């Protein structure tokens, strides 16, 4: 029987997902930059979906300033078995976090050649605001994506 739990994010969740393989090879390089990992966890603002006690996907928000936050998601290759459930959960949980923290703008970045990531961000309600050339730790291009709750 499948067992799903949402728990507060811990760095070990990200470590395990990276160790077991992320959802796309494009993300492996980003995850290798320990000091630049996207899984910044602020207490009460980050969560993990466990499936049978294994981290499948984690996400969260961290404040840039009042009302504006940066969002992040990191997922393992195990997400493919539960991708629809996980995507709906992430969308719902992110909206709850933004409402609870009075966030009117949530922004994130998506690697320009990560087509699955772009589709996912759009599913979450993010709009593409433009290309950021040379933004990544490896000088790769990223898109700035934002969801505005006005």
DSSP file (Angstrom, degrees, kcal/mol; ACC not computed):
  #  RESIDUE AA STRUCTURE BP1 BP2  ACC     N-H-->O    O-->H-N    N-H-->O    O-->H-N    TCO  KAPPA ALPHA  PHI   PSI    X-CA   Y-CA   Z-CA
    1    1 A X              0   0    0      0, 0.0     2,-0.2     0, 0.0    51,-0.0   0.000 360.0 360.0 360.0 138.0    0.0    0.0    0.0
    2    2 A X        -     0   0    0     49,-0.0     2,-0.5    50,-0.0    49,-0.0  -0.528 360.0-163.4 -76.4 139.1    1.2    3.5   -0.9
    3    3 A X        -     0   0    0     -2,-0.2    49,-3.4     2,-0.0    50,-0.4  -0.975   6.1-173.5-128.0 116.7    1.9    5.8    2.0
    4    4 A X  E     +A   51   0A   0     -2,-0.5     2,-0.3    47,-0.2    47,-0.2  -0.895   6.4 173.0-111.7 139.7    2.2    9.6    1.4
    5    5 A X  E     -A   50   0A   0     45,-2.0    45,-3.2    -2,-0.4     2,-0.5  -0.996  24.4-146.2-141.3 145.1    3.2   12.2    3.9
    6    6 A X  E     +A   49   0A   0     -2,-0.3     2,-0.3    43,-0.2    43,-0.2  -0.969  32.3 168.6-108.5 124.5    4.0   15.9    3.8
    7    7 A X  E     -A   48   0A   0     41,-2.3    41,-2.6    -2,-0.5     3,-0.1  -0.888  43.2 -81.1-131.0 159.7    6.7   16.8    6.3
    8    8 A X  E     -A   47   0A   0     -2,-0.3    39,-0.3    39,-0.2     2,-0.1  -0.359  58.9-101.9 -58.9 140.9    8.9   19.8    7.0
    9    9 A X        -     0   0    0     37,-1.4     2,-0.3    50,-0.2    35,-0.1  -0.370  38.4-173.2 -67.6 141.1   11.9   19.9    4.7
   10   10 A X    >>  -     0   0    0     -3,-0.1     3,-2.0    -2,-0.1     4,-0.9  -0.982  35.1-120.0-130.3 145.4   15.3   18.9    6.0
   11   11 A X  H 3> S+     0   0    0     -2,-0.3     4,-2.4     1,-0.3     3,-0.2   0.817 112.0  66.8 -54.1 -31.9   18.5   19.2    4.0
   12   12 A X  H 3> S+     0   0    0      1,-0.2     4,-2.6     2,-0.2    -1,-0.3   0.814  93.1  60.0 -60.4 -29.7   18.9   15.4    4.3
   13   13 A X  H <> S+     0   0    0     -3,-2.0     4,-2.2     2,-0.2    -1,-0.2   0.947 108.1  43.6 -62.2 -47.2   15.8   15.1    2.0
   14   14 A X  H  X S+     0   0    0     -4,-0.9     4,-2.6     1,-0.2     5,-0.2   0.910 112.1  53.6 -62.8 -42.7   17.6   17.0   -0.7
   15   15 A X  H  X S+     0   0    0     -4,-2.4     4,-2.6     1,-0.2    -2,-0.2   0.919 109.9  47.8 -58.2 -44.8   20.9   15.1   -0.1
   16   16 A X  H  X S+     0   0    0     -4,-2.6     4,-2.4     2,-0.2    -1,-0.2   0.906 111.5  49.4 -64.6 -42.2   19.0   11.7   -0.5
   17   17 A X  H  X S+     0   0    0     -4,-2.2     4,-1.0     2,-0.2    60,-0.3   0.916 113.4  46.5 -64.7 -41.7   17.3   12.9   -3.7
   18   18 A X  H >< S+     0   0    0     -4,-2.6     3,-0.6     1,-0.2     4,-0.2   0.931 112.9  50.0 -64.1 -44.9   20.5   14.0   -5.2
   19   19 A X  H 3< S+     0   0    0     -4,-2.6    -2,-0.2     1,-0.2    -1,-0.2   0.877 115.7  42.2 -60.6 -39.5   22.3   10.8   -4.2
   20   20 A X  H 3< S-     0   0    0     -4,-2.4    -1,-0.2    -5,-0.2    -2,-0.2   0.530 128.0 -85.6 -88.6  -6.7   19.5    8.7   -5.7
   21   21 A X    <<  -     0   0    0     -4,-1.0    56,-2.4    -3,-0.6    57,-0.4   0.263  36.6-112.5 109.2 129.2   19.2   10.8   -8.9
   22   22 A X  B     -G   76   0B   0     54,-0.3    54,-0.3    -4,-0.2    55,-0.1  -0.310  38.2 -97.4 -85.5 173.0   17.2   13.9   -9.8
   23   23 A X  S    S+     0   0    0     52,-1.9     2,-0.3     1,-0.1    53,-0.1   0.584 106.0  22.0 -71.7  -9.8   14.3   14.0  -12.2
   24   24 A X  S >> S-     0   0    0     51,-0.2     3,-1.6     1,-0.1     4,-0.6  -0.969  71.2-127.5-156.3 141.2   16.5   15.3  -15.1
   25   25 A X  H >> S+     0   0    0     -2,-0.3     3,-0.8     1,-0.3     4,-0.8   0.792 106.8  69.2 -58.6 -28.8   20.3   15.1  -15.9
   26   26 A X  H 3> S+     0   0    0      1,-0.2     4,-0.7     2,-0.2    -1,-0.3   0.815  97.4  52.3 -59.7 -29.2   20.2   18.9  -16.4
   27   27 A X  H <> S+     0   0    0     -3,-1.6     4,-2.4     1,-0.2    -1,-0.2   0.717  90.8  75.7 -81.5 -20.8   19.7   19.3  -12.6
   28   28 A X  H <X S+     0   0    0     -3,-0.8     4,-1.1    -4,-0.6    -1,-0.2   0.897  95.0  49.9 -58.4 -41.8   22.6   17.1  -11.6
   29   29 A X  H >X S+     0   0    0     -4,-0.8     3,-0.6    -3,-0.3     4,-0.5   0.940 111.0  48.4 -63.8 -47.0   25.1   19.8  -12.5
   30   30 A X  H >< S+     0   0    0     -4,-0.7     3,-1.3     1,-0.2    -1,-0.2   0.909 110.4  52.1 -59.1 -42.0   23.2   22.5  -10.5
   31   31 A X  H 3< S+     0   0    0     -4,-2.4    -1,-0.2     1,-0.3    -2,-0.2   0.735  97.2  67.9 -67.8 -22.1   23.0   20.1   -7.5
   32   32 A X  H << S+     0   0    0     -4,-1.1     2,-1.4    -3,-0.6    -1,-0.3   0.675  80.7  82.0 -73.6 -15.3   26.8   19.5   -7.6
   33   33 A X    X<  -     0   0    0     -3,-1.3     3,-1.9    -4,-0.5     4,-0.4  -0.685  64.8-174.2 -88.9  85.9   27.4   23.2   -6.5
   34   34 A X  G >  S+     0   0    0     -2,-1.4     3,-1.1     1,-0.3    -1,-0.2   0.852  80.3  51.2 -51.3 -42.4   26.8   22.6   -2.8
   35   35 A X  G 3  S+     0   0    0      1,-0.2    -1,-0.3    -3,-0.1    -2,-0.1   0.666 115.2  43.0 -73.3 -14.5   27.1   26.3   -2.0
   36   36 A X  G <  S+     0   0    0     -3,-1.9    -1,-0.2    -6,-0.2    -2,-0.2   0.216  77.8 143.8-114.7  14.0   24.5   27.2   -4.6
   37   37 A X    <   -     0   0    0     -3,-1.1    -6,-0.1    -4,-0.4    -3,-0.0  -0.235  49.5-136.9 -58.1 143.9   21.9   24.5   -4.1
   38   38 A X  S    S+     0   0    0      1,-0.2     2,-2.1    35,-0.1    -1,-0.1   0.552  79.1  97.9 -79.9  -7.3   18.4   25.7   -4.6
   39   39 A X        +     0   0    0    -28,-0.1     2,-0.6     2,-0.1    -1,-0.2  -0.335  47.2 163.5 -86.9  61.2   16.9   24.0   -1.5
   40   40 A X        -     0   0    0     -2,-2.1     2,-0.6    20,-0.1    32,-0.1  -0.679  22.4-157.2 -77.8 120.4   17.0   26.9    0.8
   41   41 A X        -     0   0    0     -2,-0.6     2,-0.5    19,-0.1    21,-0.1  -0.892  13.9-172.6-110.2 121.8   14.8   26.1    3.7
   42   42 A X    >   -     0   0    0     -2,-0.6     3,-3.0    19,-0.4     4,-0.3  -0.928  45.4 -93.3-105.6 133.2   13.2   28.7    6.0
   43   43 A X  T 3  S+     0   0    0     -2,-0.5    -1,-0.0     1,-0.3   -35,-0.0  -0.176 110.8   6.9 -50.0 127.4   11.4   27.2    9.0
   44   44 A X  T 3  S+     0   0    0      2,-0.3    -1,-0.3   -35,-0.1     3,-0.0   0.425 116.6  81.7  80.7  -1.0    7.7   26.7    8.1
   45   45 A X  S <  S+     0   0    0     -3,-3.0    16,-2.4   -36,-0.1     2,-0.3   0.203  82.6  58.4-121.4  14.9    8.2   27.6    4.5
   46   46 A X  E     + B   0  60A   0     -4,-0.3   -37,-1.4    14,-0.2     2,-0.3  -0.997  56.6 177.1-147.1 147.8    9.5   24.4    3.0
   47   47 A X  E     -AB   8  59A   0     12,-2.7    12,-2.1    -2,-0.3     2,-0.4  -0.917  17.2-142.3-145.7 165.1    8.1   20.8    2.8
   48   48 A X  E     -AB   7  58A   0    -41,-2.6   -41,-2.3    -2,-0.3     2,-0.7  -0.997  12.8-139.3-133.3 138.9    8.9   17.4    1.4
   49   49 A X  E     -AB   6  57A   0      8,-3.2     7,-2.9    -2,-0.4     8,-1.1  -0.891  23.6-162.1 -94.0 118.2    6.5   14.8    0.0
   50   50 A X  E     -AB   5  55A   0    -45,-3.2   -45,-2.0    -2,-0.7     2,-0.5  -0.841   7.7-165.2 -99.1 138.5    7.5   11.4    1.2
   51   51 A X  E >  S-AB   4  54A   0      3,-2.7     3,-1.2    -2,-0.4   -47,-0.2  -0.978  83.1 -15.4-122.5 115.4    6.3    8.3   -0.6
   52   52 A X  T 3  S-     0   0    0    -49,-3.4    -1,-0.1    -2,-0.5   -48,-0.1   0.911 130.5 -55.1  52.7  44.6    6.8    5.1    1.5
   53   53 A X  T 3  S+     0   0    0    -50,-0.4     2,-0.4     1,-0.2    -1,-0.2   0.582 116.1 113.6  67.5  14.8    9.2    7.2    3.8
   54   54 A X  E <  S-B   51   0A   0     -3,-1.2    -3,-2.7   -38,-0.0     2,-0.3  -0.953  73.7-112.4-115.3 134.9   11.4    8.2    0.9
   55   55 A X  E     +B   50   0A   0     -2,-0.4    -5,-0.2    -5,-0.2    23,-0.2  -0.480  38.6 168.5 -68.0 126.9   11.7   11.9   -0.3
   56   56 A X  E     -     0   0A   0     -7,-2.9    20,-2.9     1,-0.4     2,-0.3   0.794  65.7  -5.4-102.5 -45.4   10.1   12.3   -3.7
   57   57 A X  E     -BC  49  75A   0     -8,-1.1    -8,-3.2    18,-0.2    -1,-0.4  -0.991  57.7-167.1-153.6 144.3   10.0   16.1   -4.1
   58   58 A X  E     +BC  48  74A   0     16,-2.8    16,-2.5    -2,-0.3     2,-0.3  -0.945  14.8 163.0-130.1 154.4   10.7   19.1   -1.9
   59   59 A X  E     +BC  47  73A   0    -12,-2.1   -12,-2.7    -2,-0.3     2,-0.3  -0.983   1.0 148.0-161.3 167.8    9.8   22.7   -2.3
   60   60 A X  E     -BC  46  72A   0     12,-2.1    12,-2.2    -2,-0.3     2,-0.3  -0.989  32.9-108.0 179.1-176.2    9.4   25.9   -0.6
   61   61 A X  E     - C   0  71A   0    -16,-2.4   -19,-0.4    -2,-0.3     2,-0.4  -0.954  17.8-164.4-132.1 151.6    9.7   29.7   -0.6
   62   62 A X  E     - C   0  70A   0      8,-2.1     8,-2.7    -2,-0.3     2,-0.1  -0.994  29.1-109.2-138.9 137.4   12.1   32.1    1.0
   63   63 A X  E     + C   0  69A   0     -2,-0.4     6,-0.3     6,-0.2     3,-0.1  -0.316  27.7 177.4 -68.2 138.0   11.6   35.8    1.5
   64   64 A X  E    S-     0   0A   0      4,-2.9     2,-0.3     1,-0.6     5,-0.2   0.751  77.5 -34.5 -97.0 -44.4   13.5   38.4   -0.6
   65   65 A X  E >  S- C   0  68A   0      3,-1.6     3,-2.5     0, 0.0    -1,-0.6  -0.931  97.9 -40.4-162.7 176.0   11.6   41.2    1.1
   66   66 A X  T 3  S+     0   0    0     -2,-0.3     3,-0.1     1,-0.3    36,-0.1  -0.186 128.1   0.4 -51.5 119.0    8.1   41.9    2.4
   67   67 A X  T 3  S+     0   0    0     34,-0.3    37,-2.1     1,-0.1    38,-2.0   0.303 114.6  91.3  88.6  -9.0    5.5   40.3    0.0
   68   68 A X  E <   +Cd  65 105A   0     -3,-2.5    -4,-2.9    35,-0.2    -3,-1.6  -0.978  49.2 171.2-126.3 127.3    8.1   38.9   -2.5
   69   69 A X  E     -Cd  63 106A   0     36,-2.4    38,-2.5    -2,-0.5     2,-0.4  -0.916  30.3-128.1-131.9 157.6    9.6   35.4   -2.3
   70   70 A X  E     -Cd  62 107A   0     -8,-2.7    -8,-2.1    -2,-0.3     2,-0.3  -0.890  28.6-150.1-100.0 134.5   11.8   33.1   -4.3
   71   71 A X  E     -C   61   0A   0     36,-3.2    38,-0.4    -2,-0.4     2,-0.3  -0.755  14.4-176.0-105.9 154.5   10.3   29.6   -4.9
   72   72 A X  E     -C   60   0A   0    -12,-2.2   -12,-2.1    -2,-0.3     2,-0.3  -0.992  10.5-173.3-147.3 153.0   12.2   26.4   -5.3
   73   73 A X  E     -C   59   0A   0     -2,-0.3     2,-0.4   -14,-0.2   -14,-0.2  -0.988   0.4-176.0-143.6 138.6   11.5   22.7   -6.1
   74   74 A X  E     -C   58   0A   0    -16,-2.5   -16,-2.8    -2,-0.3     2,-0.4  -0.995  14.0-178.2-133.7 130.2   13.9   19.8   -6.1
   75   75 A X  E     -C   57   0A   0     -2,-0.4   -52,-1.9   -18,-0.2   -51,-0.2  -0.967  20.2-130.7-136.5 149.7   12.7   16.4   -7.2
   76   76 A X  B >   -G   22   0B   0    -20,-2.9     3,-1.7    -2,-0.4   -54,-0.3  -0.370  35.4-105.5 -85.9 167.8   14.0   12.9   -7.5
   77   77 A X  G >  S+     0   0    0    -56,-2.4     3,-1.2   -60,-0.3     4,-0.2   0.689 115.1  75.5 -66.9 -15.9   13.6   10.6  -10.5
   78   78 A X  G >  S+     0   0    0    -57,-0.4     3,-1.1     1,-0.2     4,-0.4   0.601  73.2  83.0 -69.4 -10.6   11.1    8.7   -8.4
   79   79 A X  G X  S+     0   0    0     -3,-1.7     3,-1.8   -23,-0.3    -1,-0.2   0.786  72.2  75.2 -64.7 -26.2    8.6   11.5   -9.0
   80   80 A X  G X  S+     0   0    0     -3,-1.2     3,-0.6     1,-0.3    -1,-0.2   0.797  90.3  55.9 -61.3 -28.2    7.6   10.0  -12.4
   81   81 A X  G <  S+     0   0    0     -3,-1.1    -1,-0.3     1,-0.2    -2,-0.2   0.691 125.2  22.2 -74.2 -17.8    5.6    7.3  -10.7
   82   82 A X  G <> S+     0   0    0     -3,-1.8     4,-3.0    -4,-0.4     5,-0.2   0.002  82.4 132.1-134.6  28.4    3.5    9.9   -8.8
   83   83 A X  H <> S+     0   0    0     -3,-0.6     4,-2.6     1,-0.2     5,-0.2   0.823  73.1  47.2 -62.0 -37.0    4.0   13.0  -11.0
   84   84 A X  H  > S+     0   0    0      2,-0.2     4,-2.3    -4,-0.2     5,-0.2   0.951 116.1  44.4 -70.1 -47.0    0.3   14.1  -11.2
   85   85 A X  H  > S+     0   0    0      1,-0.2     4,-2.2     2,-0.2    -2,-0.2   0.927 116.8  47.4 -59.2 -45.3   -0.3   13.7   -7.5
   86   86 A X  H  X S+     0   0    0     -4,-3.0     4,-2.8    -7,-0.2    -2,-0.2   0.911 110.4  51.1 -65.1 -43.3    3.0   15.5   -6.7
   87   87 A X  H  X S+     0   0    0     -4,-2.6     4,-2.3    -5,-0.2    -1,-0.2   0.917 112.4  46.0 -62.1 -44.0    2.4   18.3   -9.2
   88   88 A X  H  X S+     0   0    0     -4,-2.3     4,-2.5     2,-0.2    -1,-0.2   0.902 113.2  50.5 -65.3 -40.2   -1.1   19.0   -7.7
   89   89 A X  H  X S+     0   0    0     -4,-2.2     4,-3.2    -5,-0.2     5,-0.3   0.924 110.6  48.6 -63.0 -45.2    0.3   18.8   -4.2
   90   90 A X  H  X S+     0   0    0     -4,-2.8     4,-2.5     2,-0.2     5,-0.2   0.923 112.5  48.5 -62.5 -44.8    3.2   21.3   -5.0
   91   91 A X  H  X S+     0   0    0     -4,-2.3     4,-2.0    -5,-0.2    -2,-0.2   0.940 116.4  42.8 -60.6 -47.2    0.8   23.8   -6.6
   92   92 A X  H  X S+     0   0    0     -4,-2.5     4,-2.1     2,-0.2    -2,-0.2   0.932 115.8  47.2 -65.5 -47.4   -1.7   23.6   -3.6
   93   93 A X  H  X S+     0   0    0     -4,-3.2     4,-2.5     1,-0.2    -1,-0.2   0.880 111.4  51.7 -64.6 -38.8    1.0   23.7   -0.9
   94   94 A X  H  X S+     0   0    0     -4,-2.5     4,-2.4    -5,-0.3    -1,-0.2   0.912 109.1  49.8 -65.4 -42.4    2.8   26.6   -2.6
   95   95 A X  H  X S+     0   0    0     -4,-2.0     4,-2.4    -5,-0.2    -1,-0.2   0.894 110.9  50.5 -62.8 -39.2   -0.4   28.6   -2.8
   96   96 A X  H  X S+     0   0    0     -4,-2.1     4,-2.8     2,-0.2     5,-0.2   0.933 110.5  49.1 -62.8 -46.3   -1.0   27.9    0.9
   97   97 A X  H  X S+     0   0    0     -4,-2.5     4,-1.5     1,-0.2    -2,-0.2   0.907 112.3  48.2 -60.1 -42.2    2.5   29.0    1.8
   98   98 A X  H  <>S+     0   0    0     -4,-2.4     5,-3.0     2,-0.2    -1,-0.2   0.916 113.5  46.4 -67.4 -42.3    2.1   32.3   -0.2
   99   99 A X  H ><5S+     0   0    0     -4,-2.4     3,-1.3     1,-0.2    -2,-0.2   0.935 112.6  50.0 -63.9 -45.9   -1.3   33.1    1.4
  100  100 A X  H 3<5S+     0   0    0     -4,-2.8    -1,-0.2     1,-0.3    -2,-0.2   0.788 116.8  41.4 -64.2 -28.0   -0.1   32.3    4.9
  101  101 A X  T 3<5S-     0   0    0     -4,-1.5   -34,-0.3    -5,-0.2    -1,-0.3   0.231 110.9-117.4-106.3  12.9    2.9   34.6    4.4
  102  102 A X  T < 5 +     0   0    0     -3,-1.3     2,-0.5     1,-0.2    -3,-0.2   0.881  51.7 169.7  54.2  44.4    1.1   37.4    2.6
  103  103 A X      < +     0   0    0     -5,-3.0    -1,-0.2    -6,-0.1   -35,-0.2  -0.761  19.5 174.6 -88.3 124.6    3.2   36.8   -0.6
  104  104 A X  S    S+     0   0    0    -37,-2.1    45,-2.7    -2,-0.5     2,-0.4   0.593  72.5  38.8-103.7 -14.8    1.9   38.8   -3.6
  105  105 A X  E     -dE  68 148A   0    -38,-2.0   -36,-2.4    43,-0.2     2,-0.5  -0.968  61.1-178.8-138.0 122.9    4.8   37.8   -5.9
  106  106 A X  E     -dE  69 147A   0     41,-2.9    41,-3.2    -2,-0.4     2,-0.3  -0.983  14.1-178.8-116.3 126.8    6.5   34.5   -6.1
  107  107 A X  E     +dE  70 146A   0    -38,-2.5   -36,-3.2    -2,-0.5     2,-0.3  -0.875   7.7 167.6-125.7 158.7    9.4   34.1   -8.5
  108  108 A X  E     - E   0 145A   0     37,-2.7    37,-2.8    -2,-0.3     2,-0.4  -0.936  27.3-119.6-154.0 173.2   11.7   31.4   -9.5
  109  109 A X  E     - E   0 144A   0    -38,-0.4     2,-0.4    -2,-0.3    35,-0.2  -0.944  18.1-166.3-122.4 148.2   14.2   30.5  -12.2
  110  110 A X  E     - E   0 143A   0     33,-1.9    33,-3.1    -2,-0.4    -2,-0.0  -0.997  33.4-107.1-134.7 128.6   14.1   27.6  -14.7
  111  111 A X  E >   - E   0 142A   0     -2,-0.4     3,-2.1    31,-0.2    31,-0.3  -0.299  32.6-126.6 -53.2 131.4   17.1   26.5  -16.8
  112  112 A X  T 3  S+     0   0    0     29,-2.6    -1,-0.1     1,-0.3    30,-0.1   0.800 106.6  43.9 -57.9 -34.8   16.4   27.6  -20.3
  113  113 A X  T 3  S+     0   0    0     28,-0.4     2,-1.2     1,-0.1    -1,-0.3   0.269  85.7 100.8 -96.6  13.8   16.8   24.2  -21.9
  114  114 A X    <>  +     0   0    0     -3,-2.1     4,-2.1     1,-0.2     3,-0.3  -0.674  45.9 173.2 -97.2  78.6   14.9   22.3  -19.2
  115  115 A X  H  > S+     0   0    0     -2,-1.2     4,-2.4     1,-0.3     5,-0.2   0.857  76.0  52.5 -58.7 -40.9   11.6   22.0  -21.1
  116  116 A X  H  > S+     0   0    0      1,-0.2     4,-2.2     2,-0.2    -1,-0.3   0.895 109.5  50.8 -62.7 -39.4    9.9   19.8  -18.5
  117  117 A X  H  > S+     0   0    0     -3,-0.3     4,-2.5     2,-0.2    -2,-0.2   0.880 109.1  50.5 -65.5 -39.2   10.8   22.4  -15.8
  118  118 A X  H  X S+     0   0    0     -4,-2.1     4,-2.2     2,-0.2    -2,-0.2   0.927 111.4  47.8 -64.4 -45.1    9.3   25.2  -17.9
  119  119 A X  H  X S+     0   0    0     -4,-2.4     4,-2.3     1,-0.2    -2,-0.2   0.902 112.2  50.7 -61.2 -40.8    6.1   23.2  -18.4
  120  120 A X  H  X S+     0   0    0     -4,-2.2     4,-2.0     2,-0.2    -2,-0.2   0.929 109.0  49.8 -63.8 -46.4    5.9   22.4  -14.7
  121  121 A X  H  <>S+     0   0    0     -4,-2.5     5,-2.5     1,-0.2     4,-0.5   0.902 111.3  49.9 -59.6 -41.2    6.4   26.1  -13.8
  122  122 A X  H ><5S+     0   0    0     -4,-2.2     3,-1.2     1,-0.2    -1,-0.2   0.897 107.2  54.3 -65.0 -39.6    3.6   27.0  -16.2
  123  123 A X  H 3<5S+     0   0    0     -4,-2.3    -1,-0.2     1,-0.3    -2,-0.2   0.875 105.4  54.4 -59.1 -37.3    1.3   24.3  -14.6
  124  124 A X  T 3<5S-     0   0    0     -4,-2.0    -1,-0.3    -5,-0.1    -2,-0.2   0.603 127.9-101.7 -72.8 -10.8    2.0   26.0  -11.2
  125  125 A X  T < 5S+     0   0    0     -3,-1.2    23,-0.3    -4,-0.5    -3,-0.2   0.517  72.3 145.6 103.2   7.5    0.8   29.3  -12.7
  126  126 A X      < -     0   0    0     -5,-2.5     2,-0.4    -6,-0.2    -1,-0.3  -0.529  36.5-146.8 -78.9 145.3    4.1   31.0  -13.3
  127  127 A X  E     -F  146   0A   0     19,-3.1    19,-2.2    -2,-0.2     2,-0.5  -0.898  21.7-112.7-111.1 142.2    4.5   33.3  -16.3
  128  128 A X  E     -F  145   0A   0     -2,-0.4    17,-0.2    17,-0.2     3,-0.1  -0.615  30.7-179.6 -75.3 121.4    7.8   33.6  -18.2
  129  129 A X  E     -     0   0A   0     15,-3.4     2,-0.2    -2,-0.5    16,-0.2   0.446  54.4 -68.2-102.5  -2.9    9.2   37.1  -17.7
  130  130 A X  E     -F  144   0A   0     14,-0.7    14,-2.7     2,-0.0     2,-0.3  -0.600  53.9 -62.5 137.1 164.8   12.3   36.7  -19.8
  131  131 A X  E     -F  143   0A   0     12,-0.2     2,-0.7    -2,-0.2    12,-0.2  -0.639  31.1-157.0 -85.3 133.2   15.7   35.1  -20.4
  132  132 A X  E >   -F  142   0A   0     10,-4.1    10,-1.9    -2,-0.3     3,-1.2  -0.897  20.3-145.9-109.7 100.0   18.5   35.7  -18.0
  133  133 A X  T 3  S+     0   0    0     -2,-0.7     8,-0.1     1,-0.2     7,-0.1  -0.438  75.5   1.6 -71.8 134.7   21.7   35.1  -20.0
  134  134 A X  T 3  S+     0   0    0      5,-0.4    -1,-0.2    -2,-0.2     7,-0.2   0.726  88.5 134.0  67.1  23.8   24.7   33.5  -18.1
  135  135 A X    <   +     0   0    0     -3,-1.2     6,-0.2     5,-0.5    -2,-0.1   0.848  41.9  86.6 -75.9 -35.8   22.7   33.3  -14.9
  136  136 A X  S >  S-     0   0    0      4,-2.8     3,-2.5    -4,-0.2     6,-0.0  -0.111  90.4-108.0 -70.6 162.9   23.6   29.8  -13.8
  137  137 A X  T 3  S+     0   0    0      1,-0.3    -1,-0.1     2,-0.1    -2,-0.0   0.721 126.7  46.7 -61.3 -19.5   26.6   28.7  -11.8
  138  138 A X  T 3  S-     0   0    0      2,-0.0    -1,-0.3     0, 0.0    -2,-0.1   0.152 126.1-103.9-104.3  16.3   27.9   27.2  -15.0
  139  139 A X  S <  S+     0   0    0     -3,-2.5    -5,-0.4     1,-0.2    -4,-0.2   0.640  73.4 148.8  69.8  18.2   27.0   30.4  -17.0
  140  140 A X        -     0   0    0     -6,-0.2    -4,-2.8    -7,-0.1    -5,-0.5  -0.388  50.6-102.2 -78.1 161.5   23.9   28.7  -18.5
  141  141 A X        -     0   0    0     -7,-0.2   -29,-2.6    -6,-0.2   -28,-0.4  -0.584  37.9-174.1 -85.9 145.7   20.8   30.7  -19.4
  142  142 A X  E     -EF 111 132A   0    -10,-1.9   -10,-4.1   -31,-0.3     2,-0.4  -0.937  21.1-125.9-133.2 156.0   17.7   30.7  -17.2
  143  143 A X  E     -EF 110 131A   0    -33,-3.1   -33,-1.9    -2,-0.3     2,-0.6  -0.861  19.7-132.5 -99.0 139.9   14.2   32.0  -17.5
  144  144 A X  E     -EF 109 130A   0    -14,-2.7   -15,-3.4    -2,-0.4   -14,-0.7  -0.834  30.0-172.8 -86.8 124.0   12.8   34.3  -14.8
  145  145 A X  E     -EF 108 128A   0    -37,-2.8   -37,-2.7    -2,-0.6     2,-0.3  -0.922   3.1-176.0-118.6 144.3    9.3   33.0  -14.0
  146  146 A X  E     -EF 107 127A   0    -19,-2.2   -19,-3.1    -2,-0.4     2,-0.4  -0.997  20.3-159.4-144.6 148.5    6.8   34.7  -11.7
  147  147 A X  E     -E  106   0A   0    -41,-3.2   -41,-2.9    -2,-0.3     2,-0.5  -0.997  17.5-159.6-123.9 123.5    3.4   34.1  -10.2
  148  148 A X  E     -E  105   0A   0     -2,-0.4   -43,-0.2   -23,-0.3     2,-0.2  -0.910   9.8-164.3-111.4 128.7    1.6   37.2   -9.0
  149  149 A X              0   0    0    -45,-2.7   -44,-0.1    -2,-0.5    -1,-0.1  -0.317 360.0 360.0-104.2  46.7   -1.2   37.0   -6.5
  150  150 A X              0   0    0     -2,-0.2    -1,-0.2   -46,-0.2   -46,-0.1   0.461 360.0 360.0 -88.4 360.0   -2.8   40.4   -6.8
